[in-house]
Amino acid sequence: MTKWISMGAMVLVAIASGWVGCGATEDPAALDPAALDPAAAMATAERLFDRWSGPFDFDAYEALLRDAIEVWEGALAVLPEAEIQSRSHVLNRLAQAYFELAEGYLVENADRETAYEAGKDAALASLRLDPDFGAAEKRDGFRAALRSTGDVEAIFWYGNALGQWLNYHQLTAIMGGVRDVHASFERALELDEAYAGAGPHRALGSLIAQAYFVIGRDRGDAPAYFARCIELAPHHLEAYVSYATQYARPTDDLALFDELVATVLQLAEDPAVMAAFPFYNHLARERARALAADD
């Protein structure tokens, strides 16, 4: 993954040297990894990842996201094994960040596949830090093990990253991978339906609309999940776009499709709406504009 990172190594040098924000120029190859302060690295990565504290520039954010990934990777390498809570937090952040790097910025299929794989692996590693999950997984399998954990963050981002990774691994998808995604989103919904802008509802709506025949669901179940997502998080614009493209258009409900796209474009005119979920609302607005232009 480091081939995508531009300045992350220099950020790590700055942290280890105590020069964060001071333009360190030390040779990264000469840096002793043990000198890295995990707490300082984690704090720096959070600042890089933050997209709510000021104006959001989608294009500029790519470099910040790449840097955050490398700093989190550096912190993970030096975090003591006994610091399970910190390791879990970093792994969950990496799962989300790799997923979002692929969703927002990567173009080549090979790069996207690699990022989704890194995301799912990080989330699964986080889940396996819990000995109860690990024991249940070995004994009864992944889906059963989900009942033993309450880490909605790891579960949700695992489902997202795995779901996208399966697009490149169709055999794994039909042999149980899609059912693992379904189980992940259902468990996330049980734990916290409002997490990530009602993400579990949005994810289940999208999955059922597209893969209902694989997971034994009725396609007609999807709208209720999208509707609940919109009810809980009306300013998360991705739900409207997913509802439009994954359910309304495939079922030839063109009136619903037009309404959903128009709603996104109208809501996106409000800066407060865009600021609520800057990264995803930017993507949703651009997608809605493209859909409206093609209509």
BALOBA-1460 file (C-alpha; in Angstrom, 3 decimals):
// residues 295
<rec num="1" residu="m" x="0.000" y="0.000" z="0.000"/>
<rec num="2" residu="t" x="2.885" y="2.429" z="0.545"/>
<rec num="3" residu="k" x="3.218" y="3.002" z="-3.185"/>
<rec num="4" residu="w" x="0.136" y="5.231" z="-2.908"/>
<rec num="5" residu="i" x="1.463" y="7.366" z="-0.042"/>
<rec num="6" residu="s" x="3.231" y="10.630" z="-0.764"/>
<rec num="7" residu="m" x="4.260" y="12.243" z="2.528"/>
<rec num="8" residu="g" x="3.375" y="9.686" z="5.195"/>
<rec num="9" residu="a" x="6.975" y="8.616" z="5.809"/>
<rec num="10" residu="m" x="7.985" y="12.213" z="6.392"/>
<rec num="11" residu="v" x="5.116" y="12.621" z="8.864"/>
<rec num="12" residu="l" x="6.364" y="9.579" z="10.765"/>
<rec num="13" residu="v" x="9.852" y="11.073" z="10.881"/>
<rec num="14" residu="a" x="8.429" y="14.303" z="12.252"/>
<rec num="15" residu="i" x="6.538" y="12.455" z="14.969"/>
<rec num="16" residu="a" x="9.526" y="10.379" z="16.011"/>
<rec num="17" residu="s" x="11.711" y="13.471" z="16.075"/>
<rec num="18" residu="g" x="9.213" y="15.563" z="17.991"/>
<rec num="19" residu="w" x="8.988" y="17.954" z="15.041"/>
<rec num="20" residu="v" x="5.357" y="17.453" z="14.015"/>
<rec num="21" residu="g" x="4.350" y="20.353" z="11.817"/>
<rec num="22" residu="c" x="7.912" y="21.706" z="11.623"/>
<rec num="23" residu="g" x="8.955" y="20.412" z="8.192"/>
<rec num="24" residu="a" x="11.339" y="17.612" z="9.231"/>
<rec num="25" residu="t" x="13.795" y="16.510" z="6.562"/>
<rec num="26" residu="e" x="15.467" y="13.543" z="8.246"/>
<rec num="27" residu="d" x="16.096" y="10.487" z="6.058"/>
<rec num="28" residu="p" x="13.235" y="8.011" z="6.742"/>
<rec num="29" residu="a" x="15.600" y="5.086" z="6.134"/>
<rec num="30" residu="a" x="17.717" y="6.182" z="9.094"/>
<rec num="31" residu="l" x="14.785" y="6.365" z="11.490"/>
<rec num="32" residu="d" x="14.623" y="3.801" z="14.289"/>
<rec num="33" residu="p" x="10.987" y="2.528" z="14.287"/>
<rec num="34" residu="a" x="11.220" y="2.063" z="18.049"/>
<rec num="35" residu="a" x="11.588" y="5.836" z="18.370"/>
<rec num="36" residu="l" x="8.045" y="6.369" z="17.133"/>
<rec num="37" residu="d" x="5.653" y="7.419" z="19.889"/>
<rec num="38" residu="p" x="2.429" y="5.463" z="19.217"/>
<rec num="39" residu="a" x="0.228" y="7.932" z="21.086"/>
<rec num="40" residu="a" x="1.635" y="10.893" z="19.151"/>
<rec num="41" residu="a" x="1.292" y="9.000" z="15.879"/>
<rec num="42" residu="m" x="-2.317" y="8.110" z="16.600"/>
<rec num="43" residu="a" x="-3.135" y="11.721" z="17.460"/>
<rec num="44" residu="t" x="-1.457" y="12.925" z="14.274"/>
<rec num="45" residu="a" x="-3.352" y="10.398" z="12.159"/>
<rec num="46" residu="e" x="-6.642" y="11.553" z="13.688"/>
<rec num="47" residu="r" x="-5.844" y="15.152" z="12.745"/>
<rec num="48" residu="l" x="-5.005" y="14.118" z="9.208"/>
<rec num="49" residu="f" x="-8.182" y="12.048" z="8.935"/>
<rec num="50" residu="d" x="-10.431" y="14.788" z="10.328"/>
<rec num="51" residu="r" x="-12.757" y="16.325" z="7.735"/>
<rec num="52" residu="w" x="-15.173" y="18.141" z="10.024"/>
<rec num="53" residu="s" x="-13.076" y="20.799" z="11.755"/>
<rec num="54" residu="g" x="-12.819" y="23.163" z="8.802"/>
<rec num="55" residu="p" x="-13.703" y="23.604" z="5.123"/>
<rec num="56" residu="f" x="-13.500" y="20.318" z="3.242"/>
<rec num="57" residu="d" x="-11.551" y="20.132" z="-0.022"/>
<rec num="58" residu="f" x="-12.191" y="16.730" z="-1.581"/>
<rec num="59" residu="d" x="-9.174" y="16.811" z="-3.896"/>
<rec num="60" residu="a" x="-6.781" y="17.961" z="-1.172"/>
<rec num="61" residu="y" x="-8.126" y="15.371" z="1.243"/>
<rec num="62" residu="e" x="-6.638" y="12.511" z="-0.753"/>
<rec num="63" residu="a" x="-3.114" y="13.351" z="0.414"/>
<rec num="64" residu="l" x="-4.289" y="13.695" z="4.014"/>
<rec num="65" residu="l" x="-6.026" y="10.333" z="3.882"/>
<rec num="66" residu="r" x="-2.964" y="8.639" z="2.429"/>
<rec num="67" residu="d" x="-0.784" y="10.199" z="5.120"/>
<rec num="68" residu="a" x="-3.199" y="9.109" z="7.847"/>
<rec num="69" residu="i" x="-3.043" y="5.534" z="6.583"/>
<rec num="70" residu="e" x="0.736" y="5.449" z="6.692"/>
<rec num="71" residu="v" x="0.890" y="7.026" z="10.129"/>
<rec num="72" residu="w" x="-1.646" y="4.532" z="11.487"/>
<rec num="73" residu="e" x="0.360" y="1.703" z="9.918"/>
<rec num="74" residu="g" x="3.469" y="3.046" z="11.628"/>
<rec num="75" residu="a" x="1.700" y="3.288" z="14.967"/>
<rec num="76" residu="l" x="0.384" y="-0.245" z="14.645"/>
<rec num="77" residu="a" x="3.886" y="-1.573" z="14.048"/>
<rec num="78" residu="v" x="5.107" y="-0.254" z="17.399"/>
<rec num="79" residu="l" x="2.007" y="-0.577" z="19.573"/>
<rec num="80" residu="p" x="2.548" y="-3.252" z="22.238"/>
<rec num="81" residu="e" x="0.461" y="-6.381" z="21.721"/>
<rec num="82" residu="a" x="-1.037" y="-5.904" z="25.181"/>
<rec num="83" residu="e" x="-2.609" y="-2.559" z="24.205"/>
<rec num="84" residu="i" x="-5.623" y="-4.231" z="22.666"/>
<rec num="85" residu="q" x="-7.947" y="-1.240" z="22.768"/>
<rec num="86" residu="s" x="-5.466" y="1.005" z="20.954"/>
<rec num="87" residu="r" x="-4.624" y="-1.665" z="18.402"/>
<rec num="88" residu="s" x="-8.314" y="-2.239" z="17.757"/>
<rec num="89" residu="h" x="-8.899" y="1.474" z="17.252"/>
<rec num="90" residu="v" x="-6.034" y="1.774" z="14.770"/>
<rec num="91" residu="l" x="-7.125" y="-1.326" z="12.852"/>
<rec num="92" residu="n" x="-10.696" y="-0.050" z="12.633"/>
<rec num="93" residu="r" x="-9.483" y="3.308" z="11.383"/>
<rec num="94" residu="l" x="-7.331" y="1.578" z="8.777"/>
<rec num="95" residu="a" x="-10.293" y="-0.509" z="7.638"/>
<rec num="96" residu="q" x="-12.352" y="2.622" z="7.064"/>
<rec num="97" residu="a" x="-9.508" y="4.634" z="5.547"/>
<rec num="98" residu="y" x="-8.487" y="1.977" z="3.029"/>
<rec num="99" residu="f" x="-12.125" y="1.552" z="2.026"/>
<rec num="100" residu="e" x="-12.557" y="5.284" z="1.545"/>
<rec num="101" residu="l" x="-9.297" y="5.636" z="-0.355"/>
<rec num="102" residu="a" x="-10.604" y="3.093" z="-2.856"/>
<rec num="103" residu="e" x="-14.086" y="4.583" z="-3.004"/>
<rec num="104" residu="g" x="-12.978" y="8.148" z="-3.463"/>
<rec num="105" residu="y" x="-9.652" y="8.202" z="-5.217"/>
<rec num="106" residu="l" x="-8.322" y="4.978" z="-6.702"/>
<rec num="107" residu="v" x="-8.990" y="4.335" z="-10.363"/>
<rec num="108" residu="e" x="-7.143" y="1.185" z="-11.348"/>
<rec num="109" residu="n" x="-8.937" y="-2.053" z="-10.497"/>
<rec num="110" residu="a" x="-5.788" y="-3.648" z="-9.101"/>
<rec num="111" residu="d" x="-5.263" y="-0.736" z="-6.717"/>
<rec num="112" residu="r" x="-8.886" y="-0.766" z="-5.618"/>
<rec num="113" residu="e" x="-8.816" y="-4.505" z="-5.004"/>
<rec num="114" residu="t" x="-5.659" y="-4.174" z="-2.935"/>
<rec num="115" residu="a" x="-7.140" y="-1.376" z="-0.846"/>
<rec num="116" residu="y" x="-10.366" y="-3.261" z="-0.189"/>
<rec num="117" residu="e" x="-8.337" y="-6.309" z="0.795"/>
<rec num="118" residu="a" x="-6.261" y="-4.236" z="3.207"/>
<rec num="119" residu="g" x="-9.454" y="-2.810" z="4.671"/>
<rec num="120" residu="k" x="-11.148" y="-6.146" z="5.244"/>
<rec num="121" residu="d" x="-7.965" y="-7.658" z="6.665"/>
<rec num="122" residu="a" x="-7.578" y="-4.776" z="9.125"/>
<rec num="123" residu="a" x="-11.173" y="-5.069" z="10.307"/>
<rec num="124" residu="l" x="-10.931" y="-8.837" z="10.692"/>
<rec num="125" residu="a" x="-7.666" y="-8.477" z="12.608"/>
<rec num="126" residu="s" x="-9.466" y="-6.059" z="14.926"/>
<rec num="127" residu="l" x="-12.276" y="-8.540" z="15.530"/>
<rec num="128" residu="r" x="-9.776" y="-11.296" z="16.242"/>
<rec num="129" residu="l" x="-8.191" y="-9.270" z="19.021"/>
<rec num="130" residu="d" x="-11.209" y="-10.355" z="21.057"/>
<rec num="131" residu="p" x="-10.435" y="-13.861" z="22.335"/>
<rec num="132" residu="d" x="-14.138" y="-14.704" z="22.527"/>
<rec num="133" residu="f" x="-14.550" y="-13.880" z="18.843"/>
<rec num="134" residu="g" x="-11.459" y="-15.867" z="17.916"/>
<rec num="135" residu="a" x="-12.589" y="-18.932" z="19.839"/>
<rec num="136" residu="a" x="-16.116" y="-18.774" z="18.425"/>
<rec num="137" residu="e" x="-14.808" y="-18.315" z="14.885"/>
<rec num="138" residu="k" x="-12.600" y="-21.402" z="15.168"/>
<rec num="139" residu="r" x="-15.384" y="-23.429" z="16.729"/>
<rec num="140" residu="d" x="-18.488" y="-22.290" z="14.816"/>
<rec num="141" residu="g" x="-17.365" y="-20.087" z="11.921"/>
<rec num="142" residu="f" x="-17.342" y="-16.372" z="11.202"/>
<rec num="143" residu="r" x="-21.077" y="-15.729" z="11.134"/>
<rec num="144" residu="a" x="-21.644" y="-17.390" z="14.462"/>
<rec num="145" residu="a" x="-18.669" y="-15.546" z="15.943"/>
<rec num="146" residu="l" x="-20.310" y="-12.201" z="15.162"/>
<rec num="147" residu="r" x="-22.726" y="-12.876" z="18.008"/>
<rec num="148" residu="s" x="-19.819" y="-12.789" z="20.468"/>
<rec num="149" residu="t" x="-18.621" y="-9.264" z="19.678"/>
<rec num="150" residu="g" x="-20.063" y="-5.803" z="20.064"/>
<rec num="151" residu="d" x="-17.512" y="-3.919" z="17.964"/>
<rec num="152" residu="v" x="-19.867" y="-2.286" z="15.491"/>
<rec num="153" residu="e" x="-17.036" y="-0.304" z="13.893"/>
<rec num="154" residu="a" x="-14.986" y="-3.376" z="12.983"/>
<rec num="155" residu="i" x="-18.055" y="-5.312" z="11.850"/>
<rec num="156" residu="f" x="-19.423" y="-2.518" z="9.674"/>
<rec num="157" residu="w" x="-16.175" y="-1.708" z="7.873"/>
<rec num="158" residu="y" x="-15.416" y="-5.389" z="7.446"/>
<rec num="159" residu="g" x="-18.741" y="-5.831" z="5.684"/>
<rec num="160" residu="n" x="-18.121" y="-2.832" z="3.454"/>
<rec num="161" residu="a" x="-14.565" y="-3.733" z="2.487"/>
<rec num="162" residu="l" x="-15.358" y="-7.416" z="2.033"/>
<rec num="163" residu="g" x="-18.385" y="-6.596" z="-0.084"/>
<rec num="164" residu="q" x="-16.340" y="-4.517" z="-2.497"/>
<rec num="165" residu="w" x="-13.424" y="-6.954" z="-2.513"/>
<rec num="166" residu="l" x="-15.798" y="-9.746" z="-3.523"/>
<rec num="167" residu="n" x="-16.434" y="-7.930" z="-6.805"/>
<rec num="168" residu="y" x="-12.978" y="-9.156" z="-7.777"/>
<rec num="169" residu="h" x="-13.481" y="-12.660" z="-6.345"/>
<rec num="170" residu="q" x="-16.762" y="-13.971" z="-7.663"/>
<rec num="171" residu="l" x="-16.239" y="-17.583" z="-6.617"/>
<rec num="172" residu="t" x="-15.576" y="-16.563" z="-3.029"/>
<rec num="173" residu="a" x="-18.656" y="-14.367" z="-3.202"/>
<rec num="174" residu="i" x="-21.047" y="-17.143" z="-4.203"/>
<rec num="175" residu="m" x="-19.394" y="-19.693" z="-1.900"/>
<rec num="176" residu="g" x="-20.339" y="-17.736" z="1.202"/>
<rec num="177" residu="g" x="-18.661" y="-14.358" z="0.999"/>
<rec num="178" residu="v" x="-21.865" y="-12.431" z="0.275"/>
<rec num="179" residu="r" x="-23.581" y="-14.193" z="3.160"/>
<rec num="180" residu="d" x="-20.732" y="-13.058" z="5.420"/>
<rec num="181" residu="v" x="-21.362" y="-9.484" z="4.275"/>
<rec num="182" residu="h" x="-25.076" y="-9.879" z="4.975"/>
<rec num="183" residu="a" x="-24.402" y="-11.271" z="8.452"/>
<rec num="184" residu="s" x="-21.991" y="-8.416" z="9.179"/>
<rec num="185" residu="f" x="-24.493" y="-5.728" z="8.263"/>
<rec num="186" residu="e" x="-27.304" y="-7.438" z="10.177"/>
<rec num="187" residu="r" x="-25.117" y="-7.630" z="13.293"/>
<rec num="188" residu="a" x="-24.045" y="-3.994" z="12.885"/>
<rec num="189" residu="l" x="-27.704" y="-3.030" z="12.657"/>
<rec num="190" residu="e" x="-28.466" y="-4.883" z="15.882"/>
<rec num="191" residu="l" x="-25.628" y="-3.123" z="17.668"/>
<rec num="192" residu="d" x="-26.171" y="0.455" z="16.467"/>
<rec num="193" residu="e" x="-28.588" y="1.286" z="13.678"/>
<rec num="194" residu="a" x="-27.464" y="4.914" z="13.662"/>
<rec num="195" residu="y" x="-23.735" y="4.215" z="13.259"/>
<rec num="196" residu="a" x="-22.027" y="6.111" z="10.402"/>
<rec num="197" residu="g" x="-25.126" y="7.979" z="9.327"/>
<rec num="198" residu="a" x="-27.413" y="4.956" z="9.718"/>
<rec num="199" residu="g" x="-24.861" y="3.015" z="7.696"/>
<rec num="200" residu="p" x="-26.148" y="-0.475" z="8.579"/>
<rec num="201" residu="h" x="-29.557" y="0.352" z="7.105"/>
<rec num="202" residu="r" x="-28.001" y="1.896" z="4.006"/>
<rec num="203" residu="a" x="-25.684" y="-1.073" z="3.555"/>
<rec num="204" residu="l" x="-28.436" y="-3.640" z="3.969"/>
<rec num="205" residu="g" x="-30.660" y="-1.785" z="1.529"/>
<rec num="206" residu="s" x="-27.894" y="-1.774" z="-1.065"/>
<rec num="207" residu="l" x="-26.962" y="-5.405" z="-0.499"/>
<rec num="208" residu="i" x="-30.520" y="-6.703" z="-0.642"/>
<rec num="209" residu="a" x="-31.325" y="-4.628" z="-3.730"/>
<rec num="210" residu="q" x="-28.331" y="-6.063" z="-5.592"/>
<rec num="211" residu="a" x="-27.817" y="-9.571" z="-4.163"/>
<rec num="212" residu="y" x="-31.235" y="-10.602" z="-2.848"/>
<rec num="213" residu="f" x="-31.088" y="-13.843" z="-4.832"/>
<rec num="214" residu="v" x="-27.786" y="-14.861" z="-3.201"/>
<rec num="215" residu="i" x="-28.756" y="-14.190" z="0.404"/>
<rec num="216" residu="g" x="-32.322" y="-15.448" z="0.197"/>
<rec num="217" residu="r" x="-34.034" y="-12.094" z="0.638"/>
<rec num="218" residu="d" x="-36.836" y="-10.405" z="-1.247"/>
<rec num="219" residu="r" x="-35.753" y="-7.410" z="-3.313"/>
<rec num="220" residu="g" x="-38.839" y="-5.667" z="-2.011"/>
<rec num="221" residu="d" x="-37.251" y="-5.579" z="1.453"/>
<rec num="222" residu="a" x="-34.686" y="-3.000" z="0.334"/>
<rec num="223" residu="p" x="-36.838" y="0.165" z="0.355"/>
<rec num="224" residu="a" x="-37.621" y="-0.149" z="4.063"/>
<rec num="225" residu="y" x="-33.925" y="-0.071" z="4.894"/>
<rec num="226" residu="f" x="-33.267" y="2.921" z="2.662"/>
<rec num="227" residu="a" x="-36.282" y="4.723" z="4.131"/>
<rec num="228" residu="r" x="-35.122" y="4.107" z="7.689"/>
<rec num="229" residu="c" x="-31.633" y="5.306" z="6.805"/>
<rec num="230" residu="i" x="-33.051" y="8.520" z="5.370"/>
<rec num="231" residu="e" x="-35.260" y="8.933" z="8.431"/>
<rec num="232" residu="l" x="-32.312" y="8.594" z="10.807"/>
<rec num="233" residu="a" x="-29.762" y="10.519" z="8.732"/>
<rec num="234" residu="p" x="-31.561" y="12.712" z="6.170"/>
<rec num="235" residu="h" x="-28.354" y="14.616" z="5.430"/>
<rec num="236" residu="h" x="-26.331" y="11.540" z="4.431"/>
<rec num="237" residu="l" x="-26.834" y="11.857" z="0.686"/>
<rec num="238" residu="e" x="-25.372" y="8.482" z="-0.240"/>
<rec num="239" residu="a" x="-28.598" y="6.784" z="0.831"/>
<rec num="240" residu="y" x="-30.641" y="8.643" z="-1.796"/>
<rec num="241" residu="v" x="-28.187" y="7.822" z="-4.581"/>
<rec num="242" residu="s" x="-27.935" y="4.160" z="-3.608"/>
<rec num="243" residu="y" x="-31.720" y="3.904" z="-3.380"/>
<rec num="244" residu="a" x="-32.032" y="5.469" z="-6.829"/>
<rec num="245" residu="t" x="-29.358" y="3.449" z="-8.634"/>
<rec num="246" residu="q" x="-29.637" y="0.097" z="-6.874"/>
<rec num="247" residu="y" x="-33.396" y="-0.177" z="-6.459"/>
<rec num="248" residu="a" x="-35.489" y="2.457" z="-8.255"/>
<rec num="249" residu="r" x="-33.810" y="2.256" z="-11.652"/>
<rec num="250" residu="p" x="-33.433" y="-1.567" z="-11.770"/>
<rec num="251" residu="t" x="-37.127" y="-1.955" z="-10.873"/>
<rec num="252" residu="d" x="-38.152" y="0.664" z="-13.450"/>
<rec num="253" residu="d" x="-39.585" y="3.021" z="-10.845"/>
<rec num="254" residu="l" x="-38.492" y="6.069" z="-12.783"/>
<rec num="255" residu="a" x="-40.618" y="8.498" z="-10.785"/>
<rec num="256" residu="l" x="-38.870" y="7.406" z="-7.587"/>
<rec num="257" residu="f" x="-35.507" y="7.541" z="-9.321"/>
<rec num="258" residu="d" x="-36.060" y="11.122" z="-10.481"/>
<rec num="259" residu="e" x="-37.339" y="12.162" z="-7.054"/>
<rec num="260" residu="l" x="-34.329" y="10.743" z="-5.243"/>
<rec num="261" residu="v" x="-31.792" y="12.320" z="-7.606"/>
<rec num="262" residu="a" x="-33.572" y="15.667" z="-7.431"/>
<rec num="263" residu="t" x="-33.586" y="15.482" z="-3.626"/>
<rec num="264" residu="v" x="-29.831" y="14.978" z="-3.533"/>
<rec num="265" residu="l" x="-29.205" y="17.943" z="-5.799"/>
<rec num="266" residu="q" x="-31.522" y="20.136" z="-3.757"/>
<rec num="267" residu="l" x="-30.047" y="19.131" z="-0.400"/>
<rec num="268" residu="a" x="-26.505" y="19.520" z="-1.713"/>
<rec num="269" residu="e" x="-27.103" y="23.236" z="-2.217"/>
<rec num="270" residu="d" x="-27.039" y="23.662" z="1.569"/>
<rec num="271" residu="p" x="-23.464" y="23.972" z="2.901"/>
<rec num="272" residu="a" x="-24.605" y="22.637" z="6.285"/>
<rec num="273" residu="v" x="-25.829" y="19.451" z="4.643"/>
<rec num="274" residu="m" x="-22.574" y="18.980" z="2.763"/>
<rec num="275" residu="a" x="-20.611" y="19.560" z="5.965"/>
<rec num="276" residu="a" x="-22.509" y="16.866" z="7.851"/>
<rec num="277" residu="f" x="-20.811" y="14.042" z="5.915"/>
<rec num="278" residu="p" x="-18.269" y="15.858" z="3.720"/>
<rec num="279" residu="f" x="-16.556" y="12.906" z="2.045"/>
<rec num="280" residu="y" x="-19.628" y="10.849" z="1.228"/>
<rec num="281" residu="n" x="-21.835" y="13.804" z="0.388"/>
<rec num="282" residu="h" x="-19.285" y="15.019" z="-2.143"/>
<rec num="283" residu="l" x="-19.322" y="11.624" z="-3.822"/>
<rec num="284" residu="a" x="-23.122" y="11.472" z="-3.721"/>
<rec num="285" residu="r" x="-23.532" y="14.957" z="-5.165"/>
<rec num="286" residu="e" x="-21.175" y="14.229" z="-8.053"/>
<rec num="287" residu="r" x="-22.941" y="10.955" z="-8.763"/>
<rec num="288" residu="a" x="-26.330" y="12.676" z="-8.702"/>
<rec num="289" residu="r" x="-25.118" y="15.306" z="-11.111"/>
<rec num="290" residu="a" x="-23.940" y="12.604" z="-13.492"/>
<rec num="291" residu="l" x="-27.248" y="10.758" z="-13.182"/>
<rec num="292" residu="a" x="-29.229" y="13.916" z="-13.849"/>
<rec num="293" residu="a" x="-27.088" y="14.688" z="-16.903"/>
<rec num="294" residu="d" x="-27.665" y="11.192" z="-18.289"/>
<rec num="295" residu="d" x="-31.390" y="11.238" z="-17.651"/>
